[in-house]
Structure formats: C-alpha cells, structure tokens
Amino acid sequence: MKKDTIALTVLVILAVGFLSLVLVLMKSPMWIAFPAIFGGLGLVCYGIDDLIVKFKNRGHEEREA
C-alpha cells in the first residue's frame, strides 16, 4: 500500500471511531451498527477499486501485445 492510502485509511478509521463515540454519548442505538456498516462500505469500495485497477492493467497488457 502507498503511504497516502495508509494515511487515508487511518484517518477514516479515526473518524468512524470518533463518530461512534459521539453516538455512544448520545445514547443512540446506532453506535453498534454504524462502524459495521461503514466497514462494509469500505470493503465494497476497495473491492471495486481493485477491480478497476485489474481491468486497467489488463487493457494495458493487451495494447502492448
């Protein structure tokens, strides 16, 4: 992973953690589901990004051949 990706991942994790803390302090039942939903969304986004990179790399290989 690049340093930018690692830094962005850490910042997103901190943001989700702090928002979960706010939801806990507000005594909202969403504090349990929010991190799980956000984590799932992150996995979906990284999966889509990985697929896009694979298709781009495949396109470059076909052009070079």
OpenMM code with the backbone's topology and positions (N, CA, C; nanometers):
from openmm import Vec3, app, unit

residues = "MET LYS LYS ASP THR ILE ALA LEU THR VAL LEU VAL ILE LEU ALA VAL GLY PHE LEU SER LEU VAL LEU VAL LEU MET LYS SER PRO MET TRP ILE ALA PHE PRO ALA ILE PHE GLY GLY LEU GLY LEU VAL CYS TYR GLY ILE ASP ASP LEU ILE VAL LYS PHE LYS ASN ARG GLY HIS GLU GLU ARG GLU ALA".split()
positions = [
    Vec3(0.0843, -0.1184, 0.0000),
    Vec3(0.0000, 0.0000, 0.0000),
    Vec3(0.0883, 0.1240, 0.0000),
    Vec3(0.0386, 0.2248, -0.0656),
    Vec3(0.1112, 0.3513, -0.0653),
    Vec3(0.0909, 0.4217, 0.0680),
    Vec3(0.1803, 0.5144, 0.0971),
    Vec3(0.1693, 0.5900, 0.2222),
    Vec3(0.0411, 0.6721, 0.2256),
    Vec3(-0.0005, 0.7252, 0.1100),
    Vec3(-0.1243, 0.8034, 0.1051),
    Vec3(-0.2448, 0.7174, 0.1408),
    Vec3(-0.2477, 0.5960, 0.0890),
    Vec3(-0.3590, 0.5053, 0.1167),
    Vec3(-0.3623, 0.4672, 0.2635),
    Vec3(-0.2461, 0.4426, 0.3208),
    Vec3(-0.2395, 0.4073, 0.4626),
    Vec3(-0.2859, 0.5244, 0.5484),
    Vec3(-0.2402, 0.6440, 0.5165),
    Vec3(-0.2801, 0.7624, 0.5932),
    Vec3(-0.4301, 0.7858, 0.5826),
    Vec3(-0.4850, 0.7712, 0.4635),
    Vec3(-0.6287, 0.7904, 0.4443),
    Vec3(-0.7077, 0.6855, 0.5218),
    Vec3(-0.6612, 0.5622, 0.5204),
    Vec3(-0.7288, 0.4551, 0.5939),
    Vec3(-0.7284, 0.4834, 0.7436),
    Vec3(-0.6158, 0.5273, 0.7960),
    Vec3(-0.6069, 0.5596, 0.9388),
    Vec3(-0.7000, 0.6750, 0.9738),
    Vec3(-0.7043, 0.7780, 0.8912),
    Vec3(-0.7926, 0.8921, 0.9180),
    Vec3(-0.9395, 0.8514, 0.9143),
    Vec3(-0.9767, 0.7664, 0.8213),
    Vec3(-1.1159, 0.7205, 0.8134),
    Vec3(-1.1510, 0.6374, 0.9360),
    Vec3(-1.0597, 0.5505, 0.9790),
    Vec3(-1.0855, 0.4695, 1.0986),
    Vec3(-1.1021, 0.5586, 1.2207),
    Vec3(-1.0180, 0.6600, 1.2341),
    Vec3(-1.0315, 0.7531, 1.3468),
    Vec3(-1.1631, 0.8296, 1.3403),
    Vec3(-1.2019, 0.8735, 1.2208),
    Vec3(-1.3273, 0.9472, 1.2060),
    Vec3(-1.4463, 0.8600, 1.2438),
    Vec3(-1.4469, 0.7361, 1.1987),
    Vec3(-1.5565, 0.6448, 1.2326),
    Vec3(-1.5571, 0.6172, 1.3825),
    Vec3(-1.4408, 0.6002, 1.4408),
    Vec3(-1.4325, 0.5772, 1.5848),
    Vec3(-1.4855, 0.6950, 1.6655),
    Vec3(-1.4476, 0.8165, 1.6273),
    Vec3(-1.4959, 0.9344, 1.6992),
    Vec3(-1.6460, 0.9539, 1.6807),
    Vec3(-1.6970, 0.9277, 1.5610),
    Vec3(-1.8410, 0.9399, 1.5392),
    Vec3(-1.9161, 0.8339, 1.6193),
    Vec3(-1.8600, 0.7155, 1.6298),
    Vec3(-1.9214, 0.6111, 1.7126),
    Vec3(-1.9228, 0.6535, 1.8591),
    Vec3(-1.8152, 0.7169, 1.9031),
    Vec3(-1.8096, 0.7662, 2.0407),
    Vec3(-1.9176, 0.8709, 2.0653),
    Vec3(-1.9367, 0.9598, 1.9695),
    Vec3(-2.0424, 1.0611, 1.9816),
    Vec3(-2.1786, 0.9934, 1.9903),
    Vec3(-2.2009, 0.8914, 1.9070),
    Vec3(-2.3284, 0.8202, 1.9111),
    Vec3(-2.3485, 0.7487, 2.0445),
    Vec3(-2.2400, 0.6963, 2.1033),
    Vec3(-2.2498, 0.6325, 2.2350),
    Vec3(-2.2875, 0.7363, 2.3392),
    Vec3(-2.2219, 0.8511, 2.3343),
    Vec3(-2.2500, 0.9556, 2.4328),
    Vec3(-2.3915, 1.0106, 2.4184),
    Vec3(-2.4463, 1.0036, 2.2973),
    Vec3(-2.5847, 1.0470, 2.2750),
    Vec3(-2.6834, 0.9356, 2.3110),
    Vec3(-2.6311, 0.8207, 2.3528),
    Vec3(-2.7116, 0.7036, 2.3887),
    Vec3(-2.7984, 0.6580, 2.2718),
    Vec3(-2.7397, 0.6631, 2.1541),
    Vec3(-2.8088, 0.6190, 2.0335),
    Vec3(-2.7784, 0.4712, 2.0096),
    Vec3(-2.8793, 0.3936, 1.9707),
    Vec3(-2.8524, 0.2518, 1.9408),
    Vec3(-2.7724, 0.2326, 1.8115),
    Vec3(-2.7553, 0.3380, 1.7331),
    Vec3(-2.6812, 0.3281, 1.6073),
    Vec3(-2.5317, 0.3071, 1.6284),
    Vec3(-2.4800, 0.3284, 1.7491),
    Vec3(-2.3354, 0.3170, 1.7693),
    Vec3(-2.2855, 0.1754, 1.7450),
    Vec3(-2.3747, 0.0762, 1.7574),
    Vec3(-2.3340, -0.0623, 1.7333),
    Vec3(-2.3255, -0.0901, 1.5837),
    Vec3(-2.4262, -0.0473, 1.5095),
    Vec3(-2.4346, -0.0798, 1.3666),
    Vec3(-2.3476, 0.0105, 1.2799),
    Vec3(-2.3265, 0.1341, 1.3214),
    Vec3(-2.2576, 0.2307, 1.2358),
    Vec3(-2.1183, 0.1859, 1.1931),
    Vec3(-2.0302, 0.1438, 1.2846),
    Vec3(-1.8961, 0.1016, 1.2396),
    Vec3(-1.9003, -0.0198, 1.1473),
    Vec3(-1.9910, -0.1135, 1.1746),
    Vec3(-2.0005, -0.2331, 1.0900),
    Vec3(-2.0469, -0.1965, 0.9493),
    Vec3(-2.1468, -0.1113, 0.9392),
    Vec3(-2.1970, -0.0688, 0.8082),
    Vec3(-2.0895, 0.0092, 0.7336),
    Vec3(-2.0222, 0.0992, 0.8024),
    Vec3(-1.9181, 0.1799, 0.7383),
    Vec3(-1.8010, 0.0922, 0.6946),
    Vec3(-1.7659, -0.0070, 0.7760),
    Vec3(-1.6597, -0.1008, 0.7388),
    Vec3(-1.6970, -0.1816, 0.6156),
    Vec3(-1.8221, -0.2256, 0.6098),
    Vec3(-1.8692, -0.2980, 0.4915),
    Vec3(-1.8643, -0.2122, 0.3674),
    Vec3(-1.9032, -0.0871, 0.3810),
    Vec3(-1.8968, 0.0063, 0.2684),
    Vec3(-1.7525, 0.0257, 0.2230),
    Vec3(-1.6608, 0.0341, 0.3177),
    Vec3(-1.5190, 0.0472, 0.2829),
    Vec3(-1.4672, -0.0740, 0.2076),
    Vec3(-1.5070, -0.1938, 0.2512),
    Vec3(-1.4653, -0.3154, 0.1813),
    Vec3(-1.5190, -0.3189, 0.0388),
    Vec3(-1.6431, -0.2771, 0.0217),
    Vec3(-1.7018, -0.2729, -0.1128),
    Vec3(-1.6251, -0.1745, -0.2005),
    Vec3(-1.5936, -0.0572, -0.1465),
    Vec3(-1.5214, 0.0444, -0.2250),
    Vec3(-1.3818, -0.0037, -0.2634),
    Vec3(-1.3095, -0.0664, -0.1686),
    Vec3(-1.1768, -0.1187, -0.2013),
    Vec3(-1.1855, -0.2314, -0.3031),
    Vec3(-1.2904, -0.3136, -0.2948),
    Vec3(-1.3093, -0.4210, -0.3919),
    Vec3(-1.3337, -0.3670, -0.5314),
    Vec3(-1.4175, -0.2638, -0.5420),
    Vec3(-1.4446, -0.2020, -0.6717),
    Vec3(-1.3181, -0.1376, -0.7264),
    Vec3(-1.2432, -0.0701, -0.6404),
    Vec3(-1.1184, -0.0070, -0.6830),
    Vec3(-1.0201, -0.1120, -0.7341),
    Vec3(-1.0119, -0.2254, -0.6656),
    Vec3(-0.9226, -0.3330, -0.7084),
    Vec3(-0.9641, -0.3872, -0.8450),
    Vec3(-1.0946, -0.4026, -0.8670),
    Vec3(-1.1419, -0.4498, -0.9978),
    Vec3(-1.1080, -0.3509, -1.1085),
    Vec3(-1.1237, -0.2219, -1.0810),
    Vec3(-1.0917, -0.1198, -1.1815),
    Vec3(-0.9438, -0.1251, -1.2168),
    Vec3(-0.8584, -0.1391, -1.1160),
    Vec3(-0.7139, -0.1472, -1.1409),
    Vec3(-0.6811, -0.2710, -1.2240),
    Vec3(-0.7439, -0.3845, -1.1941),
    Vec3(-0.7188, -0.5068, -1.2710),
    Vec3(-0.7585, -0.4887, -1.4170),
    Vec3(-0.8764, -0.4275, -1.4410),
    Vec3(-0.9209, -0.4077, -1.5787),
    Vec3(-0.8298, -0.3109, -1.6533),
    Vec3(-0.7814, -0.2073, -1.5849),
    Vec3(-0.6888, -0.1133, -1.6493),
    Vec3(-0.5585, -0.1833, -1.6849),
    Vec3(-0.5071, -0.2641, -1.5926),
    Vec3(-0.3824, -0.3370, -1.6188),
    Vec3(-0.4000, -0.4358, -1.7330),
    Vec3(-0.5147, -0.5014, -1.7391),
    Vec3(-0.5414, -0.5960, -1.8468),
    Vec3(-0.5469, -0.5225, -1.9808),
    Vec3(-0.6062, -0.4032, -1.9822),
    Vec3(-0.6128, -0.3235, -2.1046),
    Vec3(-0.4753, -0.2808, -2.1522),
    Vec3(-0.3876, -0.2442, -2.0583),
    Vec3(-0.2508, -0.2050, -2.0951),
    Vec3(-0.1731, -0.3240, -2.1503),
    Vec3(-0.1934, -0.4420, -2.0922),
    Vec3(-0.1234, -0.5618, -2.1403),
    Vec3(-0.1683, -0.5993, -2.2811),
    Vec3(-0.2983, -0.5834, -2.3104),
    Vec3(-0.3490, -0.6169, -2.4435),
    Vec3(-0.2944, -0.5215, -2.5485),
    Vec3(-0.2798, -0.3955, -2.5135),
    Vec3(-0.2271, -0.2974, -2.6091),
    Vec3(-0.0803, -0.3226, -2.6393),
    Vec3(-0.0051, -0.3664, -2.5367),
    Vec3(0.1380, -0.3913, -2.5554),
    Vec3(0.1631, -0.5180, -2.6371),
    Vec3(0.0734, -0.6137, -2.6316),
    Vec3(0.0941, -0.7419, -2.7021),
    Vec3(0.0718, -0.7310, -2.8508),
] * unit.nanometer
topology = app.Topology()
chain = topology.addChain("A")
for resn in residues:
    res = topology.addResidue(resn, chain)
    for name in ("N", "CA", "C"):
        topology.addAtom(name, app.Element.getBySymbol(name[0]), res)
